[in-house]
Amino acid sequence: MGNPGLILVIGASGKTGRAVSRALAARGVSVREGRRPDLDLETGHGVAEALDGVDAVYHLAPNMHPDEVSIAHRVATAALDAGVPRFVFHSVLHPDDSTMPHHWRKHLAEQRIRQLLPTSTIVRPAAYHENLLPAALEGRLTVPYSIDSPFTNVALDDVGEAAAVVLTEAGHEGADYDLVGPEVLSVRDMSRTATEVLGREVTAETMRVRDWADGPGAGLTEQARDDLLAMFASYDKEGLVGQSDDLACLLGRPATTWAGVVAKSR
Ligand SMILES: NC(=O)c1ccc[n+]([C@@H]2O[C@H](COP(=O)([O-])OP(=O)(O)OC[C@H]3O[C@@H](n4cnc5c(N)ncnc54)[C@H](OP(=O)(O)O)[C@@H]3O)[C@@H](O)[C@H]2O)c1
């Protein structure tokens, strides 16, 4: 694909989709935004139309969606039927960790996509730094797992840029990339770094899981709450750590640090 042409970004209104679209726009690439109501991933409404005439598709599933595997099947089948030359799937770091149901669904989705489209590319990002950024800026990181668990969180703009690279450049067919940040940090470490960068105190503390379920988790569906509770248990036990230089290789520069993310948001 010499000229990247037109790229469909599914979930374009979400935080990941916006980052991918931004990175593509910065490269001068035309983006078709796959979003409701024109496209509904649950019913399949508009999927074929969205794929019509595109040169590549970036597929991501709505967060914690119970039918992620059927959605992946639907989109990949439609891409195959439409003869879309390039397909990139947004997965997650360690998708085969079966203790976290939403990771395992991504593992099954990856398998389904690869069966249908063997040359598809899979990107597996760690948790985004931006998940904790608003709380850091408010001065208080409160999480329902150990603040000493290790993470290699990644900057969302780096994920968007890496996605743009694999969508627009040749040589990534059939590849899998773990997109992890350049440092291993606990939430306690992140609070210390944010304190230094912002020049004001940012605290870190663990909240009881029960308080999370009765508070921030109360408005979620039972399935989303259970998925997140399983994730918090896993984070409590071992954090979420990857070891890979895939991201820096794709970007052609070091990946962004947590200090860099906080500094940029000041
Ligand atoms: N957060 C992380 O740290 C992290 C790390 C690695 C991987 N991921 C994965 O990244 C993916 C995207 O996460 P996100 O945080 O960017 O999600 P998000 O901000 O919630 O965005 C989800 C997108 O999906 C769209 N959507 C929802 N239901 C839809 C439907 N039925 N049909 C069509 N579009 C629909 C939403 O559109 P509307 O505006 O219409 O609702 C939105 O554009 C998820 O699969 C998540 O597991 C996240």
The ligand as a Tripos MOL2 file, in Angstrom:
@<TRIPOS>MOLECULE
LIG
   48    52     1     0     0
SMALL
NO_CHARGES

@<TRIPOS>ATOM
      1 N1         -8.2700    1.5790   28.7910 N.am      1 LIG1
      2 C1         -7.1650    0.8730   28.6920 C.2       1 LIG1
      3 O1         -6.2270    1.0410   29.4800 O.2       1 LIG1
      4 C2         -7.0430   -0.1470   27.5920 C.ar      1 LIG1
      5 C3         -5.8270   -0.8150   27.4160 C.ar      1 LIG1
      6 C4         -5.7220   -1.7530   26.3950 C.ar      1 LIG1
      7 C5         -6.8030   -2.0310   25.5860 C.ar      1 LIG1
      8 N2         -7.9720   -1.3600   25.7990 N.ar      1 LIG1
      9 C6         -9.1140   -1.6770   24.9080 C.3       1 LIG1
     10 O2         -9.3550   -0.5680   24.0800 O.3       1 LIG1
     11 C7        -10.6890   -0.6800   23.5690 C.3       1 LIG1
     12 C8        -11.3260    0.6810   23.5180 C.3       1 LIG1
     13 O3        -11.3410    1.2130   24.7980 O.3       1 LIG1
     14 P1        -11.7050    2.7500   25.0190 P.3       1 LIG1
     15 O4        -11.3750    3.0290   26.4420 O.co2     1 LIG1
     16 O5        -11.1090    3.5930   23.9520 O.co2     1 LIG1
     17 O6        -13.2560    2.7070   24.8560 O.3       1 LIG1
     18 P2        -14.3020    3.8920   24.8820 P.3       1 LIG1
     19 O7        -13.6360    5.2060   25.1410 O.co2     1 LIG1
     20 O8        -15.3880    3.4360   25.7910 O.co2     1 LIG1
     21 O9        -14.8060    3.8840   23.3790 O.3       1 LIG1
     22 C9        -15.5720    2.8270   22.8890 C.3       1 LIG1
     23 C10       -16.0010    3.1510   21.4810 C.3       1 LIG1
     24 O10       -16.8560    2.0980   21.0200 O.3       1 LIG1
     25 C11       -18.0330    2.7020   20.4800 C.3       1 LIG1
     26 N3        -19.1690    1.7920   20.6210 N.ar      1 LIG1
     27 C12       -19.7360    1.3300   21.7460 C.ar      1 LIG1
     28 N4        -20.7490    0.5010   21.4560 N.ar      1 LIG1
     29 C13       -20.8310    0.4700   20.0910 C.ar      1 LIG1
     30 C14       -21.6610   -0.2030   19.1710 C.ar      1 LIG1
     31 N5        -22.6490   -1.0230   19.5730 N.pl3     1 LIG1
     32 N6        -21.4550   -0.0020   17.8560 N.ar      1 LIG1
     33 C15       -20.4800    0.8210   17.4170 C.ar      1 LIG1
     34 N7        -19.6320    1.4690   18.2360 N.ar      1 LIG1
     35 C16       -19.8200    1.2960   19.5670 C.ar      1 LIG1
     36 C17       -18.2380    3.9610   21.2750 C.3       1 LIG1
     37 O11       -19.0620    4.7950   20.5410 O.3       1 LIG1
     38 P3        -20.1870    5.7210   21.2110 P.3       1 LIG1
     39 O12       -19.5380    7.0560   21.3100 O.co2     1 LIG1
     40 O13       -21.2890    5.6760   20.2480 O.co2     1 LIG1
     41 O14       -20.5330    5.1190   22.5510 O.co2     1 LIG1
     42 C18       -16.7890    4.4460   21.3770 C.3       1 LIG1
     43 O15       -16.4170    5.0990   20.1950 O.3       1 LIG1
     44 C19       -11.4180   -1.7000   24.4530 C.3       1 LIG1
     45 O16       -11.5900   -2.8860   23.7170 O.3       1 LIG1
     46 C20       -10.4550   -1.8960   25.6030 C.3       1 LIG1
     47 O17       -10.5230   -3.1970   26.1420 O.3       1 LIG1
     48 C21        -8.1120   -0.4130   26.7480 C.ar      1 LIG1
@<TRIPOS>BOND
     1     1     2 1
     2     2     3 2
     3     2     4 1
     4     4     5 ar
     5     4    48 ar
     6     5     6 ar
     7     6     7 ar
     8     7     8 ar
     9     8     9 1
    10     8    48 ar
    11     9    10 1
    12     9    46 1
    13    10    11 1
    14    11    12 1
    15    11    44 1
    16    12    13 1
    17    13    14 1
    18    14    15 2
    19    14    16 1
    20    14    17 1
    21    17    18 1
    22    18    19 2
    23    18    20 1
    24    18    21 1
    25    21    22 1
    26    22    23 1
    27    23    24 1
    28    23    42 1
    29    24    25 1
    30    25    26 1
    31    25    36 1
    32    26    27 ar
    33    26    35 ar
    34    27    28 ar
    35    28    29 ar
    36    29    30 ar
    37    29    35 ar
    38    30    31 1
    39    30    32 ar
    40    32    33 ar
    41    33    34 ar
    42    34    35 ar
    43    36    37 1
    44    36    42 1
    45    37    38 1
    46    38    39 2
    47    38    40 1
    48    38    41 1
    49    42    43 1
    50    44    45 1
    51    44    46 1
    52    46    47 1
@<TRIPOS>SUBSTRUCTURE
     1 LIG1         1 GROUP 0 **** ****
